[in-house]
Amino acid sequence: MKIAVMTSGGDAPGMNAAVRAVIRTAHYYCDEAFVVKEGYRGLVEGKIERAGRFSDCINHGGTLLKTSRLPEFQRDDIQQIAANNLRELGIDNLVVIGGDGSYRGAKGLCRWGINCMCVPGTIDNDIASSDYTIGFDTALDTILQAVDRLRDTSSSHQRCTLVEVMGRRCGDLAIYAGICSGAELVITNETGFDKQFVLDEMKKARLRGKQHAIIIITEGVTDSTQLAKDISEYSGFGCRATILGHVQRGGAPTGNDRILASQLGSYAVDLIHEGRKNRAVGKVDNKLVNYDISDALEMEPKMSELYELIKKLG
């Protein structure tokens, strides 16, 4: 059997561990393993190579296979080119590691006779068919390290610090970081944004004599820099905005992400050998699960029970 593996979309710590697991499990079954370089763009351009053992990579962040975004991949003719490139090498099975857009690309390839297995690799934790996605734990740890440092200087200058984190379509990074860091407020699309409420809360905090405060906000909710200025003007609590940006994507994966990636990558190859077709793998309630790719894409993100907890602890 011939099995190819690729990474697509935004990079996430742990992707290399997942690729390694796919390749080594394929070799365990005496399969031929291939890698696709540069995501769907590389697949269309024929950048497909026979894989070695993919050694000394489990501790590396990012993706050694590289990645790209290719909006044109939604077109039938582009998908057909990619499928033909695989078939010319006798490859009928492809493991795709990525997020929602990567899943949609895999769903398109399925229509051209390629058996695709999707593995959730995205720091946002926005794949509803798995409790956690590869890269989420590492990104959360990176945010916490930054917030802990910001709290030191926030305390020293007796100011409020507004920290913007990633997660435009899923606020899990913000809510988890808010609880772990003891933030005074957490603002996400799920919690909703009431500007006056935020201003009033910070003013009350200042009047209570609070010396410093941390607010965690998800990107895209509002202009964080302007909100920080508004807090300063309204509450008398000097506020600064820090936008963490793509630093959240980098760094060596945590132990949890390495284990999750290894389990899901290996499980994808197991399913191929069981004769399963076009599945999205995940881990739910600490058990490995799989769904039809179309069903996985239709699942609604679950509102974390931690949203209720943050109300009690804020």
C-alpha positions in Angstrom: 0.0 0.0 0.0 1.2 3.5 -0.7 0.3 6.3 1.7 1.2 10.0 1.4 1.1 12.7 4.1 1.0 16.4 4.0 0.5 19.5 6.2 -1.8 22.3 5.1 -3.0 25.8 6.2 -1.6 27.5 9.3 1.3 25.7 10.9 0.8 24.2 14.4 3.4 22.8 16.9 3.1 19.0 16.8 2.5 18.7 13.0 6.0 17.1 12.7 5.2 14.6 15.3 2.0 13.7 13.4 3.9 13.3 10.1 6.5 11.1 11.9 3.7 8.9 13.3 2.1 8.5 9.9 5.4 7.5 8.2 6.5 5.2 10.9 3.2 3.5 11.2 3.1 3.0 7.5 6.5 1.4 7.7 5.3 -0.8 10.5 2.7 -2.1 8.1 5.4 -2.5 5.4 3.7 0.3 3.3 5.5 2.7 1.0 5.3 6.2 2.6 5.5 9.5 0.7 5.5 13.2 1.7 3.9 16.1 0.0 5.9 19.4 0.3 4.2 22.8 0.7 0.6 21.7 1.2 -2.0 21.7 -1.5 0.1 23.9 -3.7 2.8 21.4 -3.6 0.3 18.6 -4.3 -0.9 20.4 -7.4 2.7 21.1 -8.5 3.7 17.5 -8.0 6.1 18.0 -5.1 5.7 14.4 -3.8 8.7 12.5 -2.5 9.3 9.1 -1.0 9.6 9.5 2.7 12.5 8.4 4.9 12.0 7.7 8.6 11.5 11.4 9.4 13.9 11.3 12.3 14.9 14.0 14.8 11.8 16.0 14.2 9.3 15.3 17.0 10.6 18.3 19.1 10.5 20.8 16.2 7.7 23.4 15.9 6.1 24.5 12.6 6.1 21.9 9.8 9.2 20.6 8.1 7.1 19.7 5.1 6.2 23.4 4.8 2.7 24.6 4.1 0.7 27.0 2.0 -2.8 28.3 1.3 -4.3 27.7 -2.1 -7.9 29.1 -2.4 -8.0 27.8 -6.0 -8.1 24.3 -4.7 -11.8 24.5 -4.4 -12.0 24.3 -8.2 -12.7 20.9 -9.7 -10.0 21.1 -12.3 -7.3 21.9 -9.7 -8.5 19.0 -7.5 -8.3 16.7 -10.5 -4.7 17.7 -11.2 -3.8 16.9 -7.6 -5.5 13.6 -7.7 -3.8 12.7 -10.9 -0.4 13.6 -9.5 -1.0 11.1 -6.7 -2.3 8.3 -8.9 0.7 8.6 -11.3 2.8 7.4 -8.4 0.2 4.7 -7.5 -0.9 6.6 -4.3 -4.5 6.2 -3.4 -4.3 7.2 0.3 -3.5 10.7 1.7 -3.3 11.8 5.3 -4.0 15.6 5.5 -2.9 17.4 8.7 -4.5 20.8 9.1 -7.7 22.7 10.0 -11.1 23.4 8.5 -9.8 24.5 5.1 -7.6 21.5 4.9 -10.5 19.2 5.6 -12.5 20.9 2.8 -9.7 20.3 0.4 -9.5 16.7 1.4 -13.3 16.3 0.9 -12.8 17.6 -2.6 -10.1 15.1 -3.3 -12.3 12.3 -2.1 -14.6 12.9 -5.1 -11.6 12.1 -7.4 -11.0 8.7 -5.9 -8.4 9.6 -3.3 -9.0 8.1 0.1 -8.3 10.9 2.6 -7.7 10.8 6.3 -7.9 14.2 8.1 -5.9 14.9 11.3 -6.7 18.1 13.2 -3.7 20.4 13.3 -4.5 24.0 14.3 -3.7 26.1 17.4 -7.3 27.5 17.5 -8.9 24.2 18.7 -11.7 24.9 16.2 -12.3 21.4 14.9 -15.4 20.2 16.6 -14.9 16.5 15.9 -12.0 16.4 18.4 -11.9 17.8 22.0 -8.4 19.1 21.3 -6.4 19.8 18.2 -2.7 19.4 17.6 -0.9 22.7 18.6 -3.6 24.1 20.9 -1.7 23.1 24.1 1.6 24.5 22.9 -0.1 27.8 21.8 -1.8 28.1 25.2 1.5 27.5 27.0 3.1 30.2 24.8 0.3 32.7 25.7 0.7 31.9 29.4 4.4 32.6 29.4 3.8 36.0 27.7 0.9 36.9 30.1 3.0 36.0 33.1 5.7 38.3 31.9 3.2 41.1 31.1 1.7 40.8 34.6 5.1 41.5 36.1 5.4 44.8 34.2 1.7 45.6 34.6 2.1 45.3 38.3 5.2 47.4 38.4 3.5 50.2 36.6 0.1 49.7 38.2 -1.7 49.5 34.9 -4.1 47.3 33.0 -2.8 45.2 30.2 -5.0 44.1 27.3 -3.6 40.9 25.6 -5.0 40.0 22.2 -4.7 36.3 21.3 -5.6 34.2 18.2 -8.8 32.3 17.8 -11.0 34.4 15.5 -13.5 31.5 15.0 -13.0 29.8 18.4 -12.3 31.5 21.7 -10.8 28.5 23.5 -7.3 30.0 23.6 -8.6 33.1 25.3 -10.8 31.4 27.8 -8.2 28.8 28.8 -5.5 31.5 29.0 -7.9 33.7 31.0 -8.5 31.0 33.6 -4.8 29.8 33.8 -3.5 33.4 34.2 -6.2 34.7 36.5 -7.3 37.4 34.1 -9.8 39.9 35.3 -11.8 39.8 32.1 -12.0 37.5 29.0 -13.6 38.7 25.8 -14.4 36.4 22.9 -17.0 36.2 20.2 -18.7 33.5 22.3 -18.9 35.6 25.5 -19.9 38.7 23.5 -18.4 42.2 23.7 -20.1 45.0 25.7 -17.7 47.9 25.6 -19.5 49.9 28.3 -19.4 46.8 30.6 -15.7 46.5 30.1 -15.1 50.2 30.8 -17.3 50.2 33.9 -15.6 47.0 35.3 -12.1 48.6 34.9 -13.3 51.8 36.5 -14.8 49.9 39.4 -11.6 47.9 39.8 -9.6 51.1 39.9 -11.9 52.7 42.5 -11.5 49.5 44.6 -7.8 50.2 44.7 -6.8 47.4 42.3 -3.2 47.9 41.3 -3.1 46.1 38.0 -5.3 44.0 35.7 -5.1 41.6 32.8 -7.7 41.4 30.1 -7.6 38.6 27.5 -9.3 39.3 24.2 -9.7 37.2 21.0 -8.6 38.8 17.7 -11.3 40.3 15.6 -13.7 41.1 18.4 -12.8 44.8 18.3 -9.8 47.1 17.8 -7.7 46.2 20.8 -5.4 49.2 20.6 -8.4 51.6 20.6 -10.1 49.7 23.4 -7.0 50.1 25.5 -7.1 53.9 24.9 -10.8 54.0 25.8 -10.1 52.1 29.1 -7.4 54.6 30.0 -9.5 57.6 29.3 -12.7 56.4 30.9 -11.4 54.5 34.0 -8.3 56.3 34.9 -6.6 52.9 34.8 -3.7 53.3 32.4 -4.0 50.5 29.8 -1.7 49.1 27.1 -2.6 46.6 24.4 -0.2 43.8 23.5 -1.0 41.8 20.3 0.8 38.5 20.5 0.3 37.6 16.9 2.1 34.7 15.2 4.5 34.2 18.1 1.7 31.9 19.3 2.2 29.5 16.4 5.9 28.8 17.0 8.0 26.9 19.5 8.7 23.3 20.4 5.4 21.3 21.0 4.5 20.4 24.5 4.5 16.8 25.7 0.7 16.7 25.4 0.8 17.9 21.8 3.5 15.3 20.9 1.4 12.5 22.3 -1.8 13.6 20.7 -0.1 14.1 17.3 1.5 10.6 17.6 -1.8 9.0 18.5 -3.8 10.6 15.8 -1.2 10.2 13.0 -0.8 6.5 13.8 -4.6 6.0 14.1 -5.2 7.5 10.6 -3.0 4.8 9.1 -4.7 2.1 11.2 -8.0 3.2 9.7 -6.6 2.9 6.2 -5.6 -0.7 6.9 -9.1 -1.4 8.3 -10.5 -0.3 4.9 -12.1 2.8 6.2 -12.7 5.6 3.7 -12.5 9.4 3.9 -12.4 9.8 7.7 -11.6 12.6 10.1 -9.8 11.4 13.2 -10.0 13.0 16.7 -9.9 12.3 20.4 -13.2 12.7 22.4 -13.5 11.9 26.1 -9.9 10.6 25.9 -10.9 8.0 23.2 -9.8 7.9 19.6 -12.7 8.5 17.3 -13.4 8.9 13.6 -16.1 10.5 11.5 -16.9 10.9 7.9 -15.2 14.1 6.7 -18.4 15.7 5.6 -20.0 15.0 9.1 -16.9 16.4 10.8 -17.2 19.6 8.8 -20.8 20.0 9.7 -20.3 19.7 13.5 -20.9 22.9 15.5 -18.1 24.0 17.8 -18.9 23.1 21.4 -19.3 25.9 23.9 -16.7 25.1 26.6 -18.0 24.6 30.1 -15.1 26.8 31.1 -17.1 29.9 30.0 -19.3 29.4 33.0 -16.2 29.0 35.2 -14.7 32.3 34.1 -17.8 34.1 35.2 -17.4 32.8 38.7 -13.7 33.4 38.9 -13.5 36.8 37.2 
